[in-house]
Every structure is written in structure tokens, then in C-alpha cells.
Amino acid sequence: MTQIMKKKKLLALISLLVLQSMVFGQQVIEGIVIDDKKEPLMGVTIIVSSSKTGTTTDMSGRFEITLPKNGTTLVFSYLGFETKKVAVTRNTTTMEVVLIESAEMLTNVVIKGFPTMTGRARKRRENIQNISETVTAIGSKQLESQGASHIGDILAKIPNVSFNNYQDAGNFTINIRGITSVRNGEAPVSIVVDDIQLPNAEQLLSDFYDIEQIEVLKGPQGTLYGRNAIGGAINYTTKQPTNTLKGKIKTSMATGNDFKILGAISGGIIPNKLYGSFATSYRNFKGYENNRNTFLDALTNHSRELSFRGQLIAKLSPSVRVTLRGQHSNIENGSYQYIQTPDDGNGANFFEGRPQSNLLGTSDLKTTDVSLKVQFKTKVGRLLSISSYGAGEYTSQGDLDHTSADLLYQRASREFNAFNQEIRLVSKEYDNFNFVTGLFYQNKETIPFFQAGLDGGLGFKGTSFPASISENTNKTYAAFGQSNLKLSEAVELTTGLRYDIDKRSQNDLTNSVERAETFTQLQPKIGLSYKASKSTLLYTNYAVGYRSGGFNAPRSTDVTVSNPSQFAENYGKEVTNNIEFGIKNTFINNRLIVNAAFFRTSFENEQVYVVDLGTVTTGIFNLEKVINQGVEIEVKYRASNSFDIGVNYGFIDSKIKQADISIHFAQENGDLGGSWEGNTAPYVSDNTFTFFGDYHIKNFNLYADVNILGKFYWHPDNFDVQDSYSKVNFKASYLFGDVNLAVFGNNIFSTDYNNEYFSKEFSTAPKDLRFPGAPAVFGVELMYKF
């Protein structure tokens, strides 16, 4: 029996013994609070009469509270609504509470503040204005109001965060405080759905068809969010089913013959025992004219997407809950349609021309994820066993020379699967102390394949060059914990620790070579918050972030002085040291919220992606030392009960302090700009700015925003720069009973920008290559809820 199998069996045995010894019954009441229109109320305060026990409702109006022995009455209070008392018995386990708008609200003009923003950033329901983390939360109402359909629409509005969705299926870039995702490497953020970390980051691109809330956390979050949380975490909470049957159908048509339809339904299968939900979406997009291949007279950035998501929730007892969740998606996109640009140093801002490839590129991504979460309520808190498995396959083919000549073609594929197992204990709410601790295991396997060939008029049937193919395995073992201790009524201390062991191996089938390396990292975290007043919180954090190293794809072409490689066979782990100072303010009865933060991040071995057509490979290399520092400000103001406005601003100063080009690059491969020290790290925007307004009265809603993304450099030589650009977006909707009709526009003034850019110095291509962003998009949307 291998050591790995022994570790797995020992972990399973320990988990079983812990579960059996700790489970016992407590009276826990779960419920939902709604208004007389059956809309959920967020931020309702719930207190057990004659005690200090209390909680608040989350974005979906839900709550959970453990009843003390002498508790017989729950008191529900919410600004603008009448306070309500509800008697409970020892047999009460669930309830639905309806609050009625107060007479004062009906007869007088009283401006209500923003609802208390309750989130789960620290794995428990809390007011995010009272925690020592920089977090932005967006609820389902905001998602609908803004017309957000996928994660890129949200990230574009958050300070010092940017998102680029590439043309080939499943590929994208997230940059959060200067920490960037790299192709074929690890993501810079952990992606979590209902407490379950997604094994495959590609599922991040799924449409928002059943999302209740999204929280974006900044700074290293490894102690609570696990692998790849070097830059932060994106925490999804889906709409949970209840006994009541609910559903919606939404369809839209937009520029580019972009047709979408989605449906979602949820309800009780066995009242108070078994609940279920199911959602599906379909998209058929023909493509934008700015990506029309003029040589073949064909639109090239087309997309067809189909996805399903479902879950079953079973309450086996007052102490045991089981959640089974599954998701499948299939994305078919155009691909490999790049436009050549001039070599004058301003190609990144040259927006003329169209694709000229003689071959139409395609890409296909299929992914499937399943998970099982078992929750036990024990005398010390919630004990969770979370198991998840994800698998998928990516395939693509297209032109390699990106001209109308019959020269070169390329094809690629990637098979992947990952199994995660986590055991987590979340303590109950003690008066002055709570904690989260657990163990994590992952086994991930990938088989990347790449091959180029001579077109010669035969297209993809032409003569093939030797292929690059390898089998890669990563086994991760980790232990983690985080605690929060109230030193006084105003001061809270946060401490956390995570230790990762990443065992990576590669079977290089191209060159018949086996490689293996182990990466380890201790990641401490410490934070301190001070509640200076009822409306002001001051906080500071220090944390270490970590992203594992690994192996680049094998070279399919011999490496010589005349044909050198731009990167080594492997790349090192990336480690960051982060310090942050922040302030959160809530004024005028929650009508004005002003939050600000300053951060400084020091990188060791920042990972950077590069394309090398000279050896027909792609890979990752390290910048030895980089320092990013910046500020973030978020302001929103409720001017009236019908009108909200807000401003989000971010600034980053990024500097490469050490980068030994001679180690990572061969100078014969082109002029790489000499020394990079003092340059800005790639993909880091110096400024981000969003101004928004949201007007809502009776059945009408109008939302508009202006997003400005500051300049950034595509490569560390800083030769190719994307100038600052702005986009204006809007959505107007009117509710006719249960039917909502909306019109929307994105980038309505059709600002030019690029989503991808490769300079010839880094790719060794004969010309710089670009892929343009979306032009002005207008559309109409129809939604029916029941």
C-alpha cells in the first residue's frame, strides 16, 4: 500500500471518528424574513428576548439562530418596518416571518439607509462593515439592476481589479491588486460556491442564473479559502431552495445576434426535509463585426454555450444536513483569430484592421463538477466534510501564422480532473472567541497537448511537427486555521496559519523525461481591528500569500543558440508579503458608506506567462522581486429612497525590483528591452475608476455607470502599453406584474481597446498580434418570475 493511500485512509478514519463523537442535538431555528410583497429583507436584526443572543438576515433574508435554554421569543426589527415578536416552542425548527412597513414610512418621507450588508467572508454570517477584511459584496438585486451576467461585469466595478475574457473557450485573466492569473498555471484567487472550492477555475465563467450574493475578498485568504488565494477569493452564495416553489425564465437578444435564455426552479420535495433546485442556460452568439475575417468573410468570435446546475439539500435531522451539487457546461468558441499591428511601439493602441487568417479557429471546453457537503452541528460548532470532483476537456485548432498565406497551423488540447477533500470545523458563536480549522487534500491531473504543422494548402491535414505532450500530477496536503478573539468591546485580534505541501510531477512524453519537485509554504496571518465608534472601524492586516510552482510544457522543437527557449523547464513558487491598513465608515443612519484601504505587496518570484513561437511552446517564468502598493476608496450614498450614487477608485504603483533576464531568456531571441528593473509589472493598471447611479421608483429602475481602466503594460519590458480607456453602460427596466422588461447597453460609445496582445519580442512572431475587445452592445431582456 502506498504512503498516499495510507494517508487517505487515515484521514477518512479520523474524520469518521470525529463525526461520530461530536454530533448531538441542539435547537437551531432557521427561517426567512420577507415583506408583504414576499420580497426577502436583508439585514433584519433578530434577538432572543431577554438574552444577548442575536443574528441578522443575509442577502436572501435567511437566518439561523441557536436558541438558549430559556429562549421562548424571537424579536425581529428592521428600519422602516414594525417590530415583530414571534413565540417559539421546543419543536420549532423553521419559520417564515412577514414584516409590515411602519405607518411612519407610509405617511412621512423617511429616507431608509442601505440594508446591513451581511456576508460570509469569514465562514459565518457577519456585517462586513465590522470585519477586518477588505471585501465587496453584491446581492442578487444589484446583479439584476446592473445587468451583470457573468463575473467580468462585477469585477470591472471593483477598485484595483480587472478582468479580460479571451477568445478561446475557458481562458481569462483576473488581476487583483497587481496579482495576475497566468495561463496553464494556478489562478490568483480561490473560487468558492456555497462553501465548496471549485476544482477547476474555468467554471468561473458560468452565467449568473441562480446567484444570491457574490463577495470579492482582497489580500491573501489561504487560511480560510485554501489553494490559490494569493490575491483573494471570490465567494458565491447561490439561492437556496425553500418549501415554496419558485422560478424564473429570462431571455435576451443583443448586438451580434447574441441570444440567451435561462431558467431556474426551486422548491420543497418533502416539506422541511428535502429541497431541490435546478437551473440551465443557453447562449448562441454569432459574433461582432470588428472580428470579421475579411479574407474568409466570416465572423470569428462566435460562441455557443449550454450549462446545467442542480442541487439537493436533505435535512436528515436537526443536526445533520447533506447537500449534493452538480454542474455541467459546454462552450464552443471561435479561436486563434489575431490581428497584426504596426511595429512602431504603439501597436497596442492601433485599432484598425481585421483578422486575415486563412483558417477559421475553433475551441471547445467541456467541464463537469460534482460535490457532496455533509454538515454536522456539534457542541462546539459546525463540522463539515466537503468532497468535490471536477473533470473536463479543452480542444482547439487554428491558424499559427495569422496571415492569409497557407503557412502554419496549430492544434491543442488539455484533459484535466481534480478531486478535493476538506474537513472543516467552524466554531459556534462564543461571546469573545470563534475559530475555523481544518485539513485539505487535492489530487489534480492534467494532460496538455500542443502541435504545430505546415498548412501547405491542406489546412489541418498538413504535415505535422513533433507534438508537445505530458502527464502532470499535483498532490496537495494542507492544514489551516483562523481565530478571532475580542480583546475588548472595541478591539478584535485575528490570527491564522496555513501550511501547504504541493508534490508535483511531470511525465514528459515528448522527450521521455520524468520530473518531480515539492513546494512547501507556511502562510501566517495576523490582523487587528478597532471599533473607534458605532460608525467607524479601523483595521490592519499582515499576511503571506502563496502560489505553487510547477513545470512548463515540454519543448517540441530543439533548443539551440539560433533557436533558443524563452523560459526554463520549470518555474518557482510565488510568495507575497502583504500589509494593509483600512477604515470603514457608516454615516447618516447607513445612508453614507465610505471605506478606504492602503496596501503594500512584496513579491518573490512573481509568475508571468509568455508565448514562444520560436520553439512553438508557451510557458511561465518568474520575476524575482516586484513591489506593488496602492490605495482603494469605495463610497456610496443614498440621496433618497429612490436614488443611490457611488464612486469606486483604485490606484497602484507597481515596480519590478529584480529581474534577471539572462536566467529566463536568451538574448538571441530578440531585443527584450535590456534591464526591466524599475518597470511596471505586466497587466497592472495604474488607476481604476467607477461612477454609478441607480434610480428606482415603483416598478421602474434605471442604472448607469462609467468604468475607467488606467494604462497598463502587456509585458515586463514596458514597450507595449494599453492606454487608459473608459466604457459607459446602462440598464433600464420596468416591471409589469410578474414580467420584467429591460433594455441595456454596454460600452455604448464603442470605445476601442484590446483584450489580448502579444508583442513580437516576446512571442518571436513576425508581427505584434492583438485581439480586440467588444464594441458597443445594445439589447433587450425579458424575465418572468413565479
Helices and strands as residue ranges (DSSP letters): H 3-22, E 28-34, E 45-48, E 54-56, E 62-66, E 73-78, E 81-87, E 94-98, H 103-107, E 118-119, E 126-127, G 128-130, E 135-139, H 140-146, H 151-155, E 161-165, E 172-176, E 179-180, E 189-193, E 196-197, G 201-205, E 211-218, H 222-225, E 232-238, E 246-254, E 258-270, E 274-285, G 289-291, E 292-293, E 298-299, E 303-317, E 320-335, E 339-341, G 347-349, E 361-377, E 381-399, E 408-427, E 433-454, G 459-461, E 468-486, E 491-508, E 513-533, E 536-547, E 550-551, E 570-571, E 574-587, E 592-612, E 617-640, E 643-658, H 661-664, G 667-669, E 687-697, E 700-709, E 712-713, E 721-722, E 725-736, E 739-746, E 754-758, H 760-763, E 768-772, E 777-785
